[in-house]
Amino acid sequence: MSEIKMYADALPNIPWQEKPAGYTGPVWRYSENPIIGRNPLKGVARIFNSAVVPYEGKFIGVFRAETNNGVPHLYLGRSEDGIHWAYEPDRIPFVNEKGESFMPRYAYDPRLIKVEDTYYIIWCTDFYGAALGLAKTKDFKTFIRLDNPFLPFNRNGVLFPRKINGNFVLLSRPSDSGHTPFGDIFISESPELVYWGKHRHVMTKGPQWWQSLKIGGGAAPIETSEGWLLFYHGVTGTCSGYVYSMGAAILDGDNPSVVKYRSENFILTPEEWYEERGFVANVIFPCATLHDASTGRIAIYYGAADSYVGLAFTALDEIVAYVKAHHADVGDDASIGII
């Protein structure tokens, strides 16, 4: 039983594997990784950087699928256990409020978050440049695409799983037109998912090597008695290219633009073959968690080397204790994010 309270539902069928004997880190990999390999369905070369949620006693996911012509699109998948997946043969059919087809030119790096009785998909889309796309569904049959939240250029949109002070709350990472060599995490609010404001700075890149270039939101934050637990990615530049690692932070529960704790160490960095070797080498990119309030167990889904999906595990008490024990102040992260 976790000593720290997780404000979420129980999930007794969460995928889980105990920590290996002698392993010392706060996050450990599933021994059968990767859970999604190459060429997973007809016309799709690779699935990675994808998101899952519990649904009707099982699991459902929105997957970044690199089609054989190199253009990424979003596909739907279903699973009995959160590990083995079956996919719909065609990309998700987005429509507008009138029911007319409203398909993005491309779509990648989705997050899937339930807020109240509705599931929201956020992804990177083409809006005369990289921007955030947004859609909603209640039944995973009709997918209504909404107006894009922001102008280009922006990536890594992550909704909080509940409204705060009556508003939807969204993390994002403003960028430029290319493969951004910079980036901090910001937060914005909206009463109805149309007009966004109250923009605040949340986190800056860190002085540590693994997050010295840029950072970006990962999985939807998990609400706990210590604050919002956030898994995010940090990026460094090397002579062989970028390296993406996973970090963790705890944001204030009432005002999540304030960072309470932030680990100076990565919690997972590319070390296994499926993380180091692939279409883009040396990438760990978290996009989703499953979590069980009754036990504190957390399963983390991450993209690996832009080629695979990996699964990792942690426990709420352990990861919170680690982040607090290895906390490092970075810039003005502890402020409310207005200058």
VOGU-3710 file (C-alpha; in Angstrom, 3 decimals, decimal comma):
1> mseikmyada> 0,000/0,000/0,000  1,384/3,387/-1,012  2,020/5,919/1,761  1,425/8,758/-0,702  -2,117/9,120/-1,966  -2,786/8,890/-5,692  -5,967/10,676/-6,766  -7,016/8,279/-9,481  -9,055/5,152/-10,021  -8,025/1,668/-9,044
11> lpnipwqekp> -6,662/-0,368/-11,955  -6,297/-3,948/-10,739  -5,326/-5,279/-14,197  -2,476/-2,804/-14,719  0,438/-4,450/-16,563  3,134/-5,066/-14,005  6,476/-6,712/-13,367  8,350/-6,583/-10,069  11,690/-4,818/-9,862  14,592/-7,168/-10,676
21> agytgpvwry> 16,695/-8,270/-7,729  19,668/-5,987/-7,231  18,339/-3,229/-9,498  18,859/0,163/-7,846  17,120/2,713/-10,076  13,600/4,036/-9,401  12,291/2,928/-12,838  12,860/-0,495/-14,372  12,183/-1,901/-17,837  9,818/-4,690/-18,787
31> senpiigrnp> 11,952/-7,750/-19,445  10,115/-8,544/-22,708  10,645/-5,118/-24,311  9,961/-3,893/-26,880  6,241/-4,594/-26,649  5,657/-3,283/-30,191  8,155/-4,162/-32,903  8,650/-3,092/-36,499  6,077/-3,568/-39,288  3,183/-4,072/-36,848
41> lkgvarifns> 0,418/-3,868/-39,469  -0,001/-3,573/-43,215  1,346/-0,318/-44,605  2,994/0,717/-41,326  6,745/0,413/-40,855  7,070/1,546/-37,234  4,928/2,442/-34,201  6,395/4,542/-31,389  5,671/7,620/-29,192  2,108/6,503/-28,464
51> avvpyegkfi> -0,499/6,760/-25,691  -2,845/4,348/-23,904  -5,691/4,521/-21,360  -7,910/2,012/-19,560  -11,240/1,494/-21,298  -14,160/-0,798/-20,450  -12,023/-3,087/-18,338  -9,369/-3,399/-21,034  -7,014/-0,934/-22,740  -7,162/1,286/-25,779
61> gvfraetnng> -4,425/3,292/-27,448  -3,731/5,961/-30,031  -0,539/5,110/-31,875  1,947/7,091/-33,913  2,282/5,007/-37,054  4,965/5,795/-39,619  3,431/4,630/-42,875  5,538/3,121/-45,631  5,641/6,450/-47,486  7,208/8,095/-44,430
71> vphlylgrse> 4,180/10,176/-43,393  3,033/9,702/-39,765  -0,640/9,162/-38,943  -2,659/8,079/-35,917  -4,104/4,578/-35,597  -6,313/3,023/-32,929  -5,350/-0,135/-31,064  -6,933/-2,347/-28,418  -5,464/-4,703/-25,852  -6,604/-7,169/-23,199
81> dgihwayepd> -3,476/-6,767/-21,062  -1,845/-3,467/-22,099  1,066/-5,351/-23,659  -0,218/-7,230/-26,713  -2,040/-5,009/-29,200  -4,411/-5,376/-32,153  -4,827/-2,379/-34,460  -7,570/-0,953/-36,603  -6,481/-1,328/-40,251  -7,128/2,312/-41,176
91> ripfvnekge> -6,076/5,603/-39,622  -8,409/7,308/-37,141  -11,244/9,015/-39,107  -11,391/12,540/-37,690  -14,466/14,641/-38,485  -15,522/18,191/-37,663  -18,503/19,186/-35,524  -20,786/18,733/-38,584  -19,581/15,177/-39,134  -17,560/16,063/-42,241
101> sfmpryaydp> -14,128/14,539/-42,780  -11,413/16,667/-41,158  -8,192/14,717/-41,492  -4,769/16,160/-40,623  -2,039/16,123/-43,267  0,147/14,346/-40,755  -0,067/13,516/-37,074  2,509/12,312/-34,583  3,408/11,951/-30,893  -0,163/11,668/-29,564
111> rlikvedtyy> -1,266/11,912/-25,952  -4,588/10,437/-24,869  -6,189/11,839/-21,711  -9,603/11,394/-20,117  -11,131/14,534/-18,582  -14,506/13,917/-16,935  -16,517/11,789/-19,414  -14,530/12,607/-22,555  -11,267/11,354/-24,023  -9,005/13,933/-25,686
121> iiwctdfyga> -6,265/13,278/-28,226  -3,499/15,866/-28,588  -0,842/15,473/-31,258  1,604/17,401/-33,401  -0,087/18,426/-36,653  0,565/20,532/-39,734  -0,917/24,030/-39,361  1,376/25,796/-41,838  4,101/24,518/-39,566  4,251/22,184/-36,589
131> alglaktkdf> 1,408/22,906/-34,161  -0,874/21,100/-31,737  -3,899/19,184/-33,000  -6,819/18,377/-30,722  -9,773/15,981/-30,936  -12,311/14,387/-28,620  -14,288/11,152/-28,396  -16,548/9,438/-25,910  -16,846/6,043/-27,576  -13,716/5,636/-29,753
141> ktfirldnpf> -16,002/5,424/-32,751  -16,618/9,110/-33,527  -13,567/11,371/-33,305  -14,415/15,072/-33,455  -11,470/17,239/-34,339  -11,458/20,657/-32,672  -9,674/23,884/-33,542  -5,920/23,802/-33,043  -5,158/25,328/-29,619  -2,152/27,450/-30,630
151> lpfnrngvlf> -0,382/28,983/-33,592  2,741/27,258/-34,891  5,269/26,424/-33,766  4,473/24,142/-30,834  4,838/20,502/-29,794  4,363/18,140/-26,855  0,833/19,114/-25,850  -0,252/17,360/-22,646  -3,641/17,894/-20,990  -4,078/17,525/-17,244
161> prkingnfvl> -6,601/14,785/-16,344  -8,963/17,210/-14,602  -9,886/20,866/-14,714  -8,128/23,198/-12,277  -10,158/26,153/-11,002  -12,771/25,357/-13,653  -10,360/25,445/-16,603  -8,749/22,865/-18,836  -4,977/22,982/-18,334  -2,430/22,139/-21,027
171> lsrpsdsght> 1,349/21,778/-21,042  3,170/22,590/-24,273  6,655/23,237/-25,631  6,903/26,233/-27,993  9,403/25,563/-30,762  10,594/26,753/-34,146  10,080/25,450/-37,672  12,783/22,807/-37,507  13,987/20,107/-35,139  14,077/22,634/-32,325
181> pfgdifises> 17,486/23,003/-30,653  15,873/24,654/-27,613  12,723/24,477/-25,542  11,057/24,919/-22,157  7,715/23,659/-20,854  4,855/26,165/-20,543  1,296/25,885/-19,230  -1,939/27,424/-20,547  -5,608/27,417/-19,524  -8,936/27,413/-21,341
191> pelvywgkhr> -12,552/27,382/-20,124  -13,861/25,572/-23,220  -10,887/24,351/-25,295  -11,264/27,263/-27,734  -9,667/30,336/-26,180  -6,368/29,776/-24,417  -4,604/32,140/-22,031  -3,046/32,538/-18,595  0,190/31,315/-20,135  2,869/30,536/-17,560
201> hvmtkgpqww> 6,400/29,190/-17,682  6,788/25,858/-15,880  10,239/24,357/-16,419  13,413/25,289/-18,201  16,103/23,036/-19,589  18,615/22,059/-16,929  22,355/22,348/-16,440  22,630/18,566/-16,255  23,983/16,988/-19,433  20,880/14,871/-20,139
211> qslkigggaa> 18,508/17,873/-20,295  20,890/20,629/-21,321  19,385/21,278/-24,782  15,593/21,143/-24,324  12,795/19,437/-22,445  9,181/18,524/-23,185  6,118/17,162/-21,431  5,575/13,428/-21,590  2,696/11,534/-20,013  -0,354/13,253/-18,534
221> pietsegwll> 0,495/14,343/-14,968  -0,631/12,033/-12,163  -2,361/13,787/-9,254  -0,954/12,828/-5,848  -0,957/14,155/-2,299  2,539/15,544/-3,018  1,450/17,372/-6,181  1,312/16,517/-9,890  3,835/13,822/-10,812  5,184/14,545/-14,284
231> fyhgvtgtcs> 7,323/12,270/-16,435  9,039/14,283/-19,165  11,847/14,002/-21,690  15,160/15,814/-21,578  17,482/16,172/-24,553  21,217/16,674/-24,930  23,337/17,182/-28,029  26,334/15,005/-28,841  28,723/14,666/-31,757  26,501/11,792/-32,916
241> gyvysmgaai> 23,200/13,618/-32,552  20,532/14,161/-29,916  19,989/11,844/-26,935  16,532/11,706/-25,294  16,218/10,592/-21,663  13,332/10,449/-19,190  13,083/12,704/-16,143  10,544/13,260/-13,377  9,248/16,300/-11,517  6,495/17,175/-9,048
251> ldgdnpsvvk> 4,392/20,265/-9,766  2,317/22,150/-7,225  -1,171/20,681/-6,912  -3,033/24,008/-6,938  -0,711/25,979/-9,206  1,168/23,574/-11,498  3,292/26,336/-13,010  5,304/25,970/-9,787  7,865/23,156/-9,663  8,147/21,728/-6,137
261> yrsenfiltp> 10,724/19,039/-6,862  12,732/18,048/-9,889  15,276/15,256/-10,078  18,709/16,314/-11,212  19,240/12,777/-12,503  17,516/11,071/-15,396  15,318/8,143/-14,359  15,832/6,271/-17,638  18,327/6,855/-20,452  19,031/4,843/-23,642
271> eewyeergfv> 20,957/1,714/-22,720  19,166/-1,220/-24,350  19,511/-2,136/-28,034  15,935/-1,052/-28,890  16,612/2,389/-27,372  20,087/2,888/-28,831  19,505/1,431/-32,299  16,675/2,362/-34,648  15,408/4,929/-37,130  16,551/7,668/-34,710
281> anvifpcatl> 19,161/6,338/-32,315  19,261/6,983/-28,564  15,683/7,993/-27,814  13,470/7,366/-24,784  10,257/9,381/-25,211  7,509/8,902/-22,568  3,932/9,520/-23,744  1,607/7,733/-21,319  1,177/6,017/-17,983  -1,263/3,554/-16,517
291> hdastgriai> -1,536/3,827/-12,743  -3,337/2,019/-9,949  -4,391/4,105/-6,956  -4,861/1,057/-4,738  -1,242/-0,131/-4,999  0,654/2,928/-6,292  1,893/0,939/-9,267  2,747/2,936/-12,400  3,392/1,560/-15,893  5,128/3,979/-18,271
301> yygaadsyvg> 4,848/3,688/-22,065  7,683/5,201/-24,055  8,856/5,424/-27,623  12,265/3,856/-28,237  14,628/4,966/-31,021  11,650/6,129/-33,135  11,120/2,455/-33,954  9,555/0,636/-31,015  7,356/0,981/-27,931  8,855/0,098/-24,570
311> laftaldeiv> 7,251/-0,390/-21,176  8,755/0,504/-17,801  7,547/0,393/-14,213  7,824/2,284/-10,964  5,950/2,645/-7,684  4,507/5,939/-6,472  6,305/5,977/-3,109  9,609/5,086/-4,729  9,563/7,602/-7,570  8,347/10,465/-5,353
321> ayvkahhadv> 11,003/9,685/-2,744  13,663/9,582/-5,466  12,659/12,909/-6,995  12,599/14,604/-3,587  15,922/13,078/-2,518  17,621/14,153/-5,760  15,918/17,537/-6,117  17,869/20,322/-7,784  16,716/23,916/-8,179  16,809/24,998/-11,827
331> gddasigii> 16,412/28,626/-12,846  13,118/30,120/-11,684  11,156/26,858/-11,795  9,841/27,473/-8,279  8,164/30,744/-9,357  4,639/31,082/-10,780  6,087/31,584/-14,257  5,369/35,267/-14,949  8,102/37,818/-15,644
//
